[in-house]
Amino acid sequence: MSTPGTPSGPKPDSSIESILHENRVFPPPAGLAKTAHVGSMEQYRAMHARSIADPDGFWGEVARELDWFTPWKKVSDWSPTAPMDAKFFVGGKTNVSHNCLDRQIKAGFGDQVALIWEGEPAQAGGGFEVRKLTYRELHAETCRFANALRALGVRKGDVVTIYMPMVPELAVAMLACARIGAPHSVIFGGFS
C-alpha cells in the first residue's frame, strides 16, 4: 500500500537517453575549402587537439589575429578551485566592434558582404525580402547608432537592453553598444 501523495510502483529512471544521433559529415565544396580558415576535417582535428593540449598557446596564437589596443600580458589566469574568478587576456584591451568591422575594412574587405538578412515571405507576391550590407555599410550604420546612443547619454559601462525583431538593425545595435563599451542584453522579440 502506498502513502498518500507518493507514487506507487517502480521508481522511474531519472536519466534521459536521446535516440537522436547525427553522425553524418557534410564536407564543403572543394573551392570553398581552399579559401576557408579551416580547410579540412583533419586540420580541424589537429587544431582541436592543440587547443586541448596547450590552451594558452593555441588561444594566444588565435588572439594575435585580432587588433589589440593594449596587448595582453597573460592569456589566462585561473584556478580549478576558483573557476568563477577566471580572467582571460589579462591586461589586454580590444573592442569587438572594431575587430568585426574596422579591421575587416582595413584588410581590404570593405566592399564585401558582411551581413545577409532574409525576411519572412511577402504576403501577396511570395518570395523573401533580402538585404545585404557590406562591411563599409555596416560600419557606417554602427557608427551612426553608436553616436545616437551617446547623444542619449549612454556611456561606457551602461547596460543597454535591446528589444527588436530579427532584422539587420539588431546586429547594428549590438555592434554599436560594443563600440562604445556599453554591455547589451537582448530580449527576444518573440517573448512579447
N, C-alpha and C positions, 0 to 999 in steps of 0.2 A: 504494500500500500504506500502511496506517495504522500508526502506532506503537502498541504495546500500551498500553491504558489511555486512549487518546484516541478520541473518536468519529470515525467516518468519514462522509463525505457533507457536504452543505451545512450551514453554521452555522445553528443555529436563531435565529429572530428573538427578541431579548431583551425586546421590548415586549409588553404585553398590551393588546388592544383590547377594550373592553366593547361587547357588542351590545345591552345593556340600557339603553335611554334612555327617560326618562319626561318627557314634555312636557305632560301634562295638568295643568290647574289646576282645583281644586275650590273655588269661591267659597263662603264661609259663607252661611248663611241671612240674609236681609236684617235680621231682628230682632237677630240676634247681631252683625252688622256695625255696627249703630248704637251698640251699647254696648261694642264691643271697643276696646282700647287702640290698635290699628292697624286701621282700619275698611275699608281697600281696598288693592288691589294698587298703585294709584297712590301712595297715602300711604306704603306700604312702600318703593317705589322711590325716592321723594323722601327718605325717612329714610336709606336705604342710601347714596344719592349724597352726602348731607350728612355721613354718618359717614366716608366716604372723603375728601371734600374738607376737612373740618375735624374730625378725630377728637377733639381735646381739647375743642372747643366742644360737639360732639354728646354725648360721653360725660359731660362736666361737667354738661350740662343733664339728662341721664337720671339721673345720680347724685344730683342735688339732690332727686329724688323720694323718696330714702331718708332715714332718720333717721341722723344722724352725731353721735356723742358729742363728737368733736373734728373741726371742718371741715378739709378738706384745703387745702394751700397751693398745690399744683400737680397738675393732672390726670395728667400723665405726665412721666417723667424717664428718657430712654433714648437710646442712640446706636446707629445701624446697625452700628457697628464693635464694639459690645459688647452685643448684644441680650439676652444672658442676665442682664445687670445691670439690666434694665428694672424700674422702680418705677411704680406707679400710685396715684393719690390720695395723694400724698406728704404725710405729716404727719397724715392723717385717721385717725379711729378710729370703727369701726362694728361691728355684730355681725349676722351673717346670721340667726341665730335670732330676734333681736329684730325685724329687718325682716320676716321671714316671718310672725311671729305677733303680737307686741305691737303693732306698727304697724297691722296689719290690725284688731285688736280696737279700738284707739284710734280708727280711722277708721270704726267702726260696723259692721264685718263679723263680729263675734264669733260670731253665731249662724248665719252662712252656712257651707256645707260647704267645708272646706279640703282634705280628702283623701277620695277614694273608692277603696276596695280591693275587688277582686273575686277570690275564691279559685278553686280548682280545682272541677270538678263534684263534687257529693256522690256517694258510692258508689251507694247504693240509690235515692234519690229523684230523682236528676238535679238540674239547676239549680246555681247557683253561690251560695256564701256571699258576701254583700256587706256591707261595713262602711263607714260614713260617719262622719267626725269633723269637727266644726265647728272653727273657729279657736280658740274658747274651750276645747273639749275637748282639742285637740291641744296647746295651750299648757299646760294642766294636766298632761297626760301627760309632756310635755317637761320641765317644771319638776320633776316628781316623779323622773324618771330622772336629771336633772342633779344633784339632791340626793343620789340614791343613789350616783352616781359620786363626788361629793365625799366622802360618808361612807366610801367605799372608799379614799380618799386620792388620787384623781385631781385634778390641779391644772392650771392654765393652762400650756400648753406640753407636757404629757404626751401621748404618742401613744396612741390607743385603737384597737385592731383589733376590727372588728365582723364576726362570722361568724354570719349569720342568714339564714333564707329571706326571700323577698319578701312580708313581712307589714307591716301598719301600724307595728308596733313598730320596724322597721328605720328608718323615717323619724323616729320619736321618738328613737331612739338617736343618729342623725346630728345632729338638731337640738339634742339635749342636749349633745353634745360641742361643737358650735359655741357654744352658750350659755355654757359655762364656759371656752372658749378652748383646748380640747384637740383638736388635729388628729386626724381619724379616717381609718382605712384600712379599706375594705370588702373582705372576701373573699367572693366569690360562693359561695353555698351549694351550687350545682351542681358545684363542684370538689371535693366531699367524696370 
